[in-house]
Amino acid sequence: MDDDLGHAWLVQGDRRVDLAEIHHPGDLDAMGAYRQRVRQGLPAEVPFDEALPRAFHDPEARLGQLDDFGVDAAVLFPNYGLLWERPLADRPQAQLANMRAWNRWVGEVVSAGGGRLHPVAHLSLRDLDWLDAELARLSAAGVRLAMVAPALVEGKPLSDPQLDRAWSAFEDHGIAPVFHVANFPHPFHDAWYDQDPDAAAPVMGSVFIWSAPALAICDMAINGVFERHPRLRLGVMELSAVWVPMFLLMLDGGFDFHARFNGRPLHELPLRPSEYVRRQVRVAVFCYEGPRRLIDHLGEDMLMFSSDYPHAEGIARPVEDYERIAGPLEGRAAERLYAGNLEWLVGASG
């Protein structure tokens, strides 16, 4: 909805959820300048619908961009869907209705993409009947990835036995759940974020961007989700990767300390907790995080290339800018980073 000054807003009913701004790939300062203009009460220079690049929403135009970038295929996340999950937490039916609307559209994107576009569905674990039906529709449409929040579900951790049905459904329908940056419930108490006017992307959220997926994956590993669901494939995208080596060290160390301190492990698991993560989780790595160094620590089978295009905080020329900043990779390390690990996540390879 446009306001009287021509600025577009994402709304639910009569409530403003957030500013509907247009990103300029690789130009974060342009976003700040536009937000400053809104705060100053200045009118929009160009209407939203006129300023929105076609490639941001049109599959054919995005395919043309992939050709220009030298990219074979791309994963496509929702944009405004990243903003409203937590604000609509008290309106679960509105959440599900918005998710279903997006999910209907991503099925059309798969069809138009010719196997090169992998749009990510948006799902909730709050209603398991709804989830199972939605996964069935998505799978039939060829969708292979679905974003879920790395957060408690009605006060229950993701390892709660009541949610085993959800993980079985992901396995059975051949869809990988994906954690991604979004306005989901905070991993820490809300009071830590209250002084920040940016509810969707507070400073605390940026500093601790890794904490929610780390917490969720720890819970799933030590409490047996990956053991009970060996066909489950989990992606972590745009939540950074530099934390993963330390996390795996602490995951095994904490589990072992607890077992020795209590005389028995929390759960009898055939594998080390970190082995489940290595087996079933793939993590996208930004160019500035030093992919080569992380591959030395983690091996070649965990990390995926990530550009965050077309967001302002991403890079404007995905492959070209990534290699310029991260440095070149060769051989199997390059193949796994740029293609193989994503192909595994979407089930295109074993």
NORLIN-V443441 format. One record per pair of residues at least 24 apart in sequence whose C-alpha atoms are under 7 Angstrom apart, sorted by the first residue. I is the first residue (numbers start at 1). J is the second residue. Records with the same first field share a line. If there is no record, write none. Layout:
I=J  J
This chain:
5=43  44
6=43  44  47
7=44
8=48
17=84  87
22=52
23=310  311  312
24=310  311  312
25=309  310  311  312  314  315  316
26=312  313  314  315  316
27=312  313
28=312  313
59=109  112  113
69=317  318  319
72=116
73=116  117
74=116  117  118
75=117  118  119  120
76=118  119  120
77=119  120
82=182  183
83=182  183  200
84=183
85=183  184
86=183  184  185
99=123
107=138  141  142  143
110=142  143
119=143
120=145  146  147
121=145  146  147
122=146  147  148
123=147  148
124=148
125=153  166
126=153  154
128=166
132=169
135=173
136=173
139=173  174  175
144=174  175  176  346
145=175  176  177  178  346
146=175  176  177  178
147=177  178  179  180
148=177  178  179
149=179  184
150=179  212  213  216
151=185  187  212  216
158=216  220
159=219  220  223  225
167=229  232
168=229
170=232
171=231  232
176=232  233  234  345  346
177=234  235
178=234  235  236
179=213  235  236  237
180=236  237  238  239
181=238  239
187=211  212
209=239
210=239  240  243
218=251
221=273  276  277
222=273
223=267
226=276
232=280
233=280  281  345
234=280  281  282
235=281  282  283  345
236=282  283  284
237=283  284
238=284
240=284  285  286
241=283  284  285
242=289
245=297  298
248=274
278=302
282=341
287=322  325  326
288=325  326
290=326
291=326
300=333  336
301=336  341
302=341
303=337  341
304=337  338  341  342
305=337  338
